[in-house]
Amino acid sequence: QWQMIGQNGEPRWWPGGSPERFVCPHIPAWHHYLAGRMASVVAQIEASAVYFDEHGFCDKGKSCYSTSHGHSPGAAPIQGEIAMVKEARRHFDAAGLREMIFYLEEAPPDVLAPYYAAASCYTFTHADPNLSPLKLNLFRFAFPDIRLWDMLSIGIHPRVLSMEDFRLSLWHGNAVWLKGHSDTWYGDDVLSFLRRSREVLHKYAAAFNGKADPVAETPHPAVFVNRFSGGGQTVYTLFNSSYRTVRFPFHGREQKLGPREVDVIPSDQ
């Protein structure tokens, strides 16, 4: 009864013969049931965060065309997802779990942003380099309170991942969502970069959790700069968009940045 109905009038299932069904996001009974189950499980396992699978996309493919769910046919999922997360928050508050973190699968539309603390993000897999060579994600700067994990690959199968995307993710001040087996899916260069990135993100966590600004002023025509500031910390992320090593002054020091490389520079350097 709660299953989402597609535009063709048929119930929606995960493709490929999977038994996973899509549930309409607008049904209050579904909100109450799922929120109650989440709060119950969290109380048992003492989790710190709850993930809302597939919330955040809010595209037409997630619309429900049922005529018996109490919504207009073709209703987009946004209002249903808001109602769901509000109901979940009520359940967790009632259970004394007011600090529970909610995160979702995709960086959401602006109206959903206030309800979540973090999100996975598909910018790198969907960005068109011809339109955005640096795959600049303005959501990161418009909503810095929502921390993003960049999805650098889609699906469940091993794929060649771009080293440059890992660099651009750090340039955004984001974390990376890693899938698969790190010892076999990723080479030493990627793993070494990820370890260094993790140290930087933790060391300057206050800055990366604070205000985020794409900086218009640049020390070199090929170098693009972001600034992150908070908790008494300020760091700059620099990316060399050219295919040659560049040298330039930055904050009173001479800097060198290799082709398509990224660097993180604290304000005291």
N, C-alpha and C positions, 0 to 999 in steps of 0.2 A: 504493500500500500504506500510505502514511503519512497519507492524507487523513482528516480528521475526519469522523465519521459522526454525522448528526443524529438526533434522537429518532425520526424517521420511518423510520430505517434507510437513508436516502439520503446519499451523499457531500455535504458542505457546500461550496458555492461562494459567492463574493461575488454578491449579487443583481443582477438586471438583465442577465443574459447575459454577465457578465464572465468572462474565463478565469482569474481569480485564485481559487485554492483555499485552503481553511483546512487547515492541517496539525495533526495531533494533538500537543498539547504534551507528551505523556507518553512519546514514543518516544526511547530513548537514541541510536539511530542518527541521528535528526534533530538532537538536541542536538549531537552530535559534528560532523555535517556543517556546520550553520549556524555554530557557534562557530569552526570551522576557516576557513570562508569569510570571516567577519568579521575574524578576526585577519590573514588573508592580505591582504585589501583595505586594512585600516588600515595595515599595514606598507608598502603601496605609496603611499598618499596622505597619510600622516602626519596622520590625523584625531585630534581630541582627545576625541571622545565617540562612543558607539554608541547607537543608538535601537532599542528593541524594540517593533516595531509591534503595537499592540493588546494588549500585555501590561499587566496591572494591573486590568482590568475584573473578571475572575474571576466573571462572572455565569453563570447556568445556560445561557445561549445559547452559551457557549464550552465547554460540556461535550461530551465525546465518548462515543458510545454503541456504539463498535466492540466486537466480541467477539473480535477477533484482534490487538489491540495490547498485550496483557499487562496491561491494567488492567480494573477492574470497569466494566461499561457504565454510562454516565452520570457518569463521574468528572469532578469539577470541575477546572479548570485550575491551581489554586494550586500543588500539588506539582510538576506538570510545569514550570511557569514557574520555580520555585525551582531545579529540577534543570537547566534550561536556562541560567540565569544563572550557576550554579556552574560548569557546564562551560565557559561562555564565559570566566569569570574564570581558570580553569585554563589555557586556551589563551593568553590575553593575558599571564598571568604567565610562562608558558613562553617566550613571544616577547620577554620583557623589557619588556612594556608594562603595568607594575604600576599606573601612574597613570591608566589609561584610565577615563573616566567612563561609566557606564551610566545611561541614562534610558529611561522608558517612557511609554506613551500616557495612562495615567490614574493618579491618586493611588491606590496599591495598598492592599490589606488589610494590617493591621499585620504579619502574618508575613512579607510580602514586603519590607517597608520597609527592613530592614538591608542589602539587596543593591543598592540603587540610590542615586544621588546627586540625581536630579531627575526630575520627571514633568510632563507636561501635566495639566491639571485641568479637568473639565467641571462644576464646582460651579455656575457662574453660569448655564449653559444648562439645568441640571436642577433648581435650587433652586426651592422654592415660596415666593414672597414672603409668602404668607399664614401660613406656618409659621415662616419665618426672614426677616423683613423686611430684614435686612442681609446675608443669604446667608452667614452666618458659617460658615466652614469650619474645624471643630475639628481636622482633620488637620494644618493649617498649624501649630497650636500644640502638638499632641501629638508631631509628628515634624518639628521645625524644621530638622533636618539635610538633609531632602529639600526642595530648592527647587522651587517650583511656577511653571509658566507657565499662566496662566488662559486657557482657550479661551472666548472671548466669543461665538463663533458656531460653528455646526456645518455641515459640508458644504462643497461647492466653489463655491457660487453666492453672488453678492453679496446681503447682507441688511442691513437697517437695524440698526445696533448701538446699544445703550443707552449714552449718555455716562455714566450713573450706574454702570454695571458697570465702566467704566474707573476711576472714582473708588474704587469698593469694592475693586477689585483692588489699588490702591495702599494702601488702608486695611489690607489684609491683609499688606502688605509683599511682594507677589508681582510677578513680571514678567508680561508679556502675550505670548501667542503670536499674531502677526499673520499673517493669510492675505491672499492676493490682491494687488492693486496699490494701494499706499498713496496714490498721487497721484490715483486716481479713486474708490477705495472709501471713503475717509475724508475728512471735511471738515477745514477748517483748525482748528476748535476741538479736535477729537480729536487731530490731529497735534501741535498745540502742547502739549496736555496730556501726550501721550506723551513728547515731547522733554523737558519739565520733569520728568516722572516718572523717566525714564531717568537724568537728571543726579542726582536725589535718591537713587535706588537705588544708583548707583555711588559717590556721595560717602559714603554711610553703609552701604557694603556689609558692613563688619565687623559692624555692629549687626544688619542684616537677615539675616546668616548665623548669628547667635547665638541666644540664648534668646528665645522668643516668648511673650508673656503677654497674654491678654485681660484688661484691667484693669477690676475691678468698680467702683472709685471713679471718679466722673465729676464734672467741674466744673459740669455743667449737665444737667438731666434729659433733654435732647434729644441730648446729645453722648456718643458712645461712643468709648472709648479703647483702643488696643493699645500695648504697649511691647515694643521690640526692643533687646536689649543684647548686646554682644560686642566683643572686640578693643579695649576701652577706649572704645567709643561706646555711647550710649543715645539712641534716638529714640522719639518717641511719634507715632502716627497717630491723628488725630481725625476723626470723621465726624458731621456735623450731620444727624440723622434727621428734622428738622422741615422745614416749608416756609416758614420765615421766618428772617431773619438773627438770630443769637444773639450776645450778648456775655457774656464770663465771664472770671474770673481763672484763670490756669493757670501754675503754677510762678513765681509772683511777678509775672506780667505780665498785662495785659488783652489778651484775644484776641477777634477777631471772625471768625465763620464764616458764610458765606452759606447759603441753603437747599440742602440735600442736597449740601453741599460737603465736601471732604476737605482736611486740612492735615497736614504733617509737621513736627514741632517737635523739634529736638535738645534734650537735657537742659540745655544751657548757655544756653538762651534762656528 
